[in-house]
Amino acid sequence: MKIALAQINCTVGDLEGNAAKLLEAARRARAEGARIVVTPELSLTGYPPEDLLLRGGFFHACEAILREMAQEVQGVYLVVGHPHQVGDERFNAASVLHEGKIVATYHKQRLPNHSVFDEVRYFVPGSQACVFEVDGVKFGINICADIWEEGAATLAREAGAEALLVLNASPYHMLKQHSRYEVIRDRVGECAGMPVFYVNLVGGQDELVFDGASFVMDGEGRLLHQLPAFEEALRVVELDGAAPQAGEIVPELSVEAAVYSALRLGVKDYIDKNGFPGAVLGLSGGIDSALTLAVAVDALGAERVQAVMMPSQFTAGMSLQDAEEMARNVGVRYSEMPIKPVFDAFLNTLADEFKDLPFDTTEENLQARIRGTLLMALSNKYGSIVLTTGNKSEMAVGYSTLYGDMAGGFAVLKDVPKTLVYRLAHYRNGIAPVIPARIITRAPSAELRANQTDQDSLPPYEVLDAIMEAYVEYDQCPEEIVALGFAEADVRRVVRLIDLNEYKRRQSPVGVRVTHRGFGKDRRYPITSKYRPWLQ
């Protein structure tokens, strides 16, 4: 017997489009001799549907399309993830479609309610195993979090399952695949050697990116099949009884290759699924905007991307040269719009109000806001979305301007620390040298006043990023971070800036999540709070 793993890219709410993809996967798998086709969690709706799941009409539409799909499934058993309502109870479910019928339905037992997951808000947990038989072999079903905790897989084994089919919508963050392997090996041991067929969603959904990377493990926890990451794939696996046979193992991506792929896929799907014709961004001659441009071009193609250089009187000549070279290297439409005349007009308008007051961050922010206004004007005129270029380190400490460089529709590097920005730039240039070397080697600067560098007002990025990771991603208190060897003054300064700038981040656009806790769905920190850990 053969089983097909259908790693597909679904769109939230596109029930007809997702159903068509599922049926096409079933047709392709049947043509290759497969008897069972396993698809991702909630593949009919896309994941996560969020508050669409509060609408009764959404459940009724899902049920109607699922029954229509069943009529078209012939010759294979298609396992589909979908929401399911029984009376007043709503479940995260998976149904087996075969020969025009829904022959079995499973309700997810473990509902994650942490980090980016809110399933307790929408579903009630199931309690029963689901086992169905094909050609003399009994298969159990689990859904994503079921396999991460003890119990659900054991119930399937006790109900007679000889192999476990696991439907997943497991979002990417760095090194996530290693965690999945460890979890599956734990369950294999728990379930007396039951092999696992792990099928994961692929694609971008708002700030989440699903990496696919589906796989098969045998009853001893050995990896037998590994599908590619960040792309759709269909893999047919040969079985000997219930035992899967070995096949292709796609090599693991490096951290840099995986993060870059996540950014590229996140940008592509956000723009394409939301119907934007293209993207526009401000190109400064710095590394953040250069990397953002490279990702955008790789995601969309050069013909769909516009780069705009908006120099001021503080912009270095090398920045103009490097920006133009970068745009030429990737082949995008490139424009220069000097902002000094607009800046001078603003200053003239404010002259009486600001009389005798020194130049400070007010004038710096004015420049950023002029640039944001120009980019949004281009967006309005042509329909392209503005991609912001700030990184996670800047977002953390507020080194960004509301309604200025934060103005836009999608923040490509929102969850990428500055030190990782440099690694990704080197990685991208290793494929083809598109980012001018001087952009990578020169000291970073916002160029909003004379002779400015980032390190004038921030600790070195190696220090800032490490403190940020400890405080934001691992919830360590300042005393614990100081104990790691960081200077107390740096720790208190960075922690204070992170907390005080929550109000800015709450107004920032969504962006691709690549760490295990980004500034988005993961972090629900109060803006108004009197708790000040740097003062304790």
C-alpha positions in Angstrom: 0.0 0.0 0.0 1.0 3.6 -0.5 0.3 6.8 1.5 0.6 10.3 0.0 1.7 13.2 2.1 0.1 16.4 0.6 2.0 19.4 1.9 -0.1 22.2 0.5 -0.4 26.0 0.8 -3.9 27.0 1.9 -5.5 30.4 2.1 -7.6 31.3 5.2 -11.3 31.6 4.2 -10.8 30.4 0.6 -13.0 27.4 1.0 -13.5 26.8 -2.7 -9.8 27.3 -3.6 -8.6 25.1 -0.7 -11.1 22.4 -1.6 -9.8 22.5 -5.2 -6.2 22.0 -4.0 -7.2 19.1 -1.8 -9.1 17.4 -4.6 -6.2 17.9 -7.0 -3.8 16.4 -4.4 -6.1 13.4 -4.2 -6.2 13.0 -8.0 -2.4 13.2 -8.2 -1.9 10.8 -5.4 -4.4 8.3 -6.8 -2.6 8.5 -10.2 0.6 7.5 -8.3 -1.1 4.5 -6.7 -1.7 6.0 -3.3 -4.6 4.6 -1.2 -4.5 7.3 1.5 -3.9 11.1 1.2 -3.0 13.0 4.3 -3.3 16.8 4.3 -2.6 19.5 6.9 -4.6 20.7 9.9 -7.7 22.7 9.0 -6.6 22.5 5.4 -10.2 23.3 4.2 -10.2 26.7 5.9 -6.5 27.5 6.1 -4.9 28.1 9.5 -5.5 30.0 11.7 -9.1 31.1 10.8 -9.2 33.1 14.1 -12.6 34.8 14.6 -14.1 33.4 11.5 -14.7 30.5 13.8 -17.1 32.6 15.8 -19.5 32.7 12.9 -22.1 30.0 12.6 -22.3 30.7 8.8 -18.6 29.8 8.4 -19.2 26.3 10.0 -22.2 25.8 7.7 -20.2 26.7 4.6 -17.4 24.4 5.7 -19.8 21.5 6.2 -21.5 22.1 2.8 -18.2 22.1 0.9 -16.8 19.1 2.8 -19.9 17.1 1.7 -19.5 18.3 -1.9 -15.8 17.3 -1.8 -16.7 13.8 -0.5 -18.8 13.2 -3.7 -15.7 13.7 -5.8 -13.3 11.5 -3.8 -13.0 8.1 -5.6 -10.4 5.4 -5.3 -8.6 7.0 -2.3 -9.1 7.9 1.3 -8.6 11.7 1.7 -8.0 12.9 5.2 -9.0 16.5 5.4 -8.7 19.0 8.3 -11.8 21.2 9.0 -13.9 22.8 11.7 -16.8 20.7 12.8 -19.9 21.6 14.7 -22.0 19.1 16.7 -25.0 20.7 18.4 -23.6 23.7 20.3 -20.0 22.3 20.4 -17.3 23.2 17.9 -14.3 21.0 17.2 -11.0 21.2 15.3 -11.6 18.1 13.3 -10.3 15.8 10.6 -12.5 13.7 8.4 -11.8 10.7 6.1 -13.5 11.0 2.7 -14.0 7.9 0.5 -16.2 6.9 -2.3 -18.6 9.8 -1.9 -18.9 9.5 1.9 -17.5 10.9 5.1 -16.4 7.5 6.6 -14.8 8.8 9.9 -14.3 12.1 11.8 -11.8 12.8 14.6 -11.9 15.7 17.1 -8.6 17.2 18.2 -8.0 16.4 21.9 -5.2 18.8 22.9 -6.1 22.5 22.2 -3.0 24.8 22.4 -3.6 28.1 24.2 -0.1 29.6 24.3 2.3 31.7 22.1 0.4 32.2 18.8 -2.3 29.7 19.5 -5.8 30.5 20.8 -7.7 27.3 20.1 -9.5 27.2 23.5 -11.2 30.4 22.4 -12.9 28.6 19.5 -13.1 24.8 20.1 -13.9 22.2 22.8 -11.6 19.2 23.1 -12.4 15.8 21.8 -12.0 12.7 23.9 -12.2 9.7 21.6 -9.7 8.0 19.3 -10.5 7.6 15.6 -9.2 4.5 13.8 -10.0 3.5 10.3 -8.9 0.5 8.3 -7.5 0.4 4.7 -6.3 -2.8 3.0 -6.0 -4.6 6.4 -4.0 -1.9 8.1 -5.5 0.3 10.9 -4.7 4.0 11.0 -5.2 6.4 13.8 -5.5 10.2 13.5 -4.0 12.9 15.6 -4.0 16.7 15.0 -0.9 18.8 15.7 -0.9 19.5 19.5 -2.2 16.0 20.1 1.3 14.6 19.3 3.1 17.2 21.4 1.5 15.9 24.6 1.0 12.5 26.1 -2.3 10.7 25.8 -3.9 11.2 22.4 -1.5 9.0 20.5 -1.8 6.3 23.2 -5.6 6.3 22.9 -5.2 5.7 19.1 -2.8 2.8 19.8 -5.2 1.3 22.4 -8.0 1.6 19.9 -6.0 -0.7 17.5 -4.1 1.8 15.4 -0.9 0.4 13.8 0.2 3.7 12.3 -0.5 7.3 13.1 -1.5 10.0 10.7 -0.8 13.5 12.1 -2.3 16.6 10.5 -0.4 19.8 11.4 -0.4 23.5 11.1 2.9 24.1 12.9 4.3 27.5 12.3 8.0 28.1 11.7 10.5 29.6 14.0 14.3 29.0 14.0 15.2 25.4 14.8 11.6 24.3 15.1 12.2 21.1 13.1 14.5 19.7 15.8 11.7 20.1 18.3 9.3 18.3 16.1 11.7 15.4 15.7 12.2 15.1 19.5 8.4 15.2 20.1 7.7 12.5 17.6 10.4 10.3 19.0 8.9 10.7 22.4 5.4 9.6 21.1 6.9 6.7 19.1 8.4 5.4 22.3 5.1 6.0 24.2 3.1 4.1 21.6 5.2 0.9 21.3 6.7 1.5 18.0 3.8 3.0 16.0 5.2 4.8 12.8 4.2 8.4 12.3 3.2 10.2 9.1 3.6 13.9 9.9 2.1 16.3 7.3 2.5 20.1 7.9 1.0 23.1 6.3 3.2 25.4 4.1 2.7 29.1 3.3 2.4 32.5 4.9 -0.6 33.7 6.9 -0.3 37.3 8.2 2.7 37.2 10.5 3.0 33.4 10.6 4.9 31.3 8.1 4.3 27.5 7.9 7.4 25.7 6.6 6.0 22.4 5.6 9.0 20.1 6.1 6.7 17.1 6.5 8.3 13.8 7.4 7.8 10.1 8.2 9.4 8.2 11.1 9.3 4.5 11.7 8.4 2.8 14.9 12.0 3.2 16.2 12.1 6.9 15.7 14.3 6.8 12.5 13.7 9.4 9.9 12.6 7.7 6.7 11.2 10.6 4.6 11.8 14.3 4.7 9.9 16.7 2.4 11.3 20.1 1.4 10.7 23.2 3.5 8.9 26.3 2.4 7.4 24.8 -0.8 4.4 22.7 -1.7 5.1 19.0 -2.2 3.4 15.6 -2.6 5.3 12.6 -1.4 4.1 9.0 -1.9 5.4 6.6 0.7 5.5 2.8 0.2 4.3 0.6 3.1 5.1 -3.0 4.0 2.1 -3.8 6.1 2.0 -0.8 8.5 5.8 -0.2 8.2 6.9 2.7 5.9 9.8 2.1 3.6 12.7 4.5 3.4 12.8 7.2 0.8 14.3 10.6 0.0 15.4 12.8 2.9 15.8 16.4 1.7 18.8 18.0 3.5 18.1 20.4 6.3 18.5 24.1 5.5 21.0 26.2 7.4 19.5 28.7 9.9 20.2 31.6 7.5 18.7 29.7 4.5 15.6 28.8 6.5 15.0 32.3 7.8 15.6 33.9 4.4 13.1 31.3 2.9 10.6 32.2 5.6 10.9 35.9 4.9 10.5 35.4 1.1 7.5 33.1 1.5 5.9 35.4 4.1 6.2 38.4 1.8 5.0 36.6 -1.3 1.9 35.1 0.3 1.0 38.3 2.2 1.1 40.3 -1.0 -0.4 37.7 -3.4 -3.1 36.4 -1.1 -4.2 40.0 -0.4 -4.2 41.0 -4.0 -1.5 43.7 -4.1 0.0 44.2 -7.5 3.5 44.8 -6.0 5.5 46.5 -3.4 7.3 49.8 -2.8 10.0 50.6 -0.2 12.4 53.3 0.8 16.0 52.4 -0.1 18.4 54.3 2.2 21.8 52.8 1.3 21.8 50.9 4.6 21.7 47.2 5.2 18.1 46.9 6.5 16.5 48.3 3.4 19.0 46.5 1.1 18.1 43.1 2.7 14.4 44.0 2.5 14.7 44.8 -1.2 16.6 41.6 -1.9 13.8 39.6 -0.1 11.1 41.5 -2.0 12.6 40.9 -5.4 13.2 37.2 -4.7 9.6 36.9 -3.5 7.8 38.9 -6.2 10.2 39.4 -9.1 11.9 42.7 -9.9 9.1 43.9 -12.2 6.7 44.1 -9.2 9.0 46.1 -6.9 9.9 49.8 -6.7 12.7 51.3 -4.7 12.8 55.0 -3.7 15.8 56.8 -2.4 14.8 60.0 -0.5 18.0 61.8 0.4 18.2 64.8 2.8 21.0 67.2 3.5 22.3 64.6 6.0 22.5 61.7 3.4 26.1 60.7 2.6 27.2 60.5 -1.0 28.1 56.9 -0.5 24.5 56.1 0.6 23.2 57.5 -2.7 25.8 55.5 -4.7 25.2 52.3 -2.8 21.4 52.6 -3.1 21.6 53.1 -6.8 24.0 50.2 -7.2 21.7 47.9 -5.1 18.7 48.8 -7.2 20.6 48.2 -10.4 21.9 44.9 -9.2 18.4 43.5 -8.6 16.8 45.3 -11.6 14.0 47.2 -9.9 12.4 50.5 -10.8 14.4 53.1 -8.9 13.5 56.7 -8.1 15.2 59.5 -6.2 13.1 62.1 -4.4 15.1 64.6 -2.4 13.2 65.6 0.8 15.1 68.8 1.7 12.6 71.2 0.0 9.7 69.5 1.9 11.8 69.5 5.2 12.5 73.2 4.8 8.8 73.9 4.2 8.0 72.1 7.4 10.6 74.0 9.4 9.4 77.3 8.0 5.8 76.4 9.1 7.0 75.5 12.6 9.6 78.4 12.8 7.5 80.5 15.2 6.5 77.6 17.4 10.1 76.2 17.6 11.8 79.6 17.9 15.1 79.4 19.9 14.7 75.7 20.5 17.6 73.4 19.5 17.6 70.8 16.7 16.7 67.4 18.3 14.7 64.2 17.6 11.8 66.3 16.5 13.5 67.4 13.4 14.9 63.9 12.9 11.5 62.4 13.1 10.1 65.0 10.7 12.4 63.6 8.0 11.3 60.1 8.6 7.6 61.2 8.4 8.2 63.0 5.2 9.6 59.8 3.7 6.7 57.8 5.1 4.2 60.2 3.5 5.9 60.0 0.1 5.9 56.2 0.2 2.2 56.1 1.2 1.4 58.5 -1.7 3.1 56.1 -4.1 1.2 53.2 -2.5 -2.2 55.1 -2.9 -1.5 56.0 -6.5 -0.3 52.7 -7.8 -1.8 50.2 -5.3 1.5 48.7 -4.2 2.0 47.9 -0.6 4.7 49.8 1.4 7.2 47.4 2.9 8.8 48.8 6.0 12.5 48.1 6.6 13.1 48.3 10.4 14.5 45.2 12.2 13.6 43.7 15.5 16.4 45.4 17.5 15.1 48.8 16.4 11.5 47.8 17.1 12.5 46.6 20.6 14.1 49.9 21.8 12.0 52.3 19.8 14.7 53.3 17.3 12.0 54.0 14.8 9.5 56.7 14.0 5.8 56.4 14.3 4.1 57.4 11.0 7.6 57.6 9.5 9.8 54.6 8.8 7.1 52.5 10.6 4.5 53.6 8.1 3.5 50.8 5.7 1.6 47.6 5.3 4.1 44.8 6.0 7.3 44.8 8.1 9.6 42.3 6.5 12.3 42.3 9.1 10.1 42.9 12.2 11.3 39.8 13.9 14.9 39.7 12.6 17.5 41.0 15.1 20.2 43.3 13.6 23.0 40.7 14.1 20.9 38.3 12.1 20.3 40.9 9.4 24.1 40.9 8.7 24.1 37.1 8.6 21.3 37.1 6.1 23.0 39.7 3.9 26.1 37.5 3.7 23.9 34.5 3.0 22.1 36.3 0.1 25.3 37.5 -1.3 26.6 34.0 -1.2 23.9 33.1 -3.7 24.6 36.1 -5.9 26.4 39.3 -4.8 23.5 41.8 -5.0 24.1 43.8 -1.8 27.1 46.1 -2.3 29.9 45.2 0.1 30.1 48.7 1.6 26.5 48.5 2.8 27.5 45.5 4.9 30.8 46.9 6.2 30.0 50.5 7.0 28.7 51.6 10.4 24.9 51.7 10.5 23.3 55.1 10.6 19.8 56.6 10.4 21.4 59.7 8.7 18.9 62.1 10.3 21.6 64.5 11.6 25.2 65.2 10.9 27.8 62.4 11.6 25.2 60.1 13.2 25.6 56.4 13.9 23.3 53.9 15.6 25.9 53.3 18.3 25.7 57.0 19.4 22.4 56.1 21.2 22.4 52.3 21.5 24.7 49.7 22.9 26.6 47.5 20.3 24.1 45.3 18.5 25.7 42.2 19.7 25.0 43.3 23.3 21.5 44.8 22.5 20.4 41.6 20.7 21.5 39.3 23.4 19.8 41.4 26.1 16.6 41.6 24.0 16.5 37.9 23.4 16.9 37.1 27.1 14.2 39.7 28.2 11.7 39.3 25.3 12.0 35.7 24.3 12.9 34.0 27.6 11.3 36.4 30.1 14.4 36.8 32.2 14.5 39.6 34.7 17.2 42.3 34.6 19.1 40.7 37.5 19.2 37.4 35.7 20.5 39.0 32.5 23.2 40.9 34.5 24.2 37.5 36.0 24.9 36.3 32.4 27.8 38.8 32.2 26.2 41.9 30.8 26.9 45.4 32.2 24.1 46.5 34.5 23.8 49.9 32.9 23.3 48.3 29.4 20.7 45.8 30.8 18.6 48.5 32.6 18.8 50.8 29.6 17.7 48.2 27.1 14.9 46.8 29.3 13.6 50.3 30.0 13.5 51.1 26.3 11.8 47.8 25.4 9.0 48.4 28.0 8.5 52.1 27.2 8.1 51.5 23.5 5.3 49.0 23.6 2.9 51.7 22.4 4.9 52.1 19.2 5.0 48.4 18.4 1.3 48.1 19.0 0.9 50.5 16.0 3.4 48.8 13.7 2.4 46.7 10.7 2.5 42.9 10.9 5.7 41.2 9.8 7.1 37.7 9.4 7.7 35.8 12.6 11.0 33.8 12.6 11.9 33.6 16.3 9.9 31.7 18.9 8.5 35.0 20.3 8.0 37.9 18.0 6.5 41.3 18.6 3.0 40.3 17.5 0.6 37.5 18.4 3.2 36.0 20.8 3.7 39.1 23.0 0.7 40.5 24.8 2.3 43.1 27.0 0.4 46.0 28.5 1.1 49.5 27.2 -0.1 51.1 30.4 1.8 49.5 33.2 3.5 50.7 36.4 5.6 47.6 36.7 9.2 48.8 36.1 11.6 45.9 36.4 14.6 48.1 35.7 13.8 50.0 38.9 13.3 47.0 41.2 
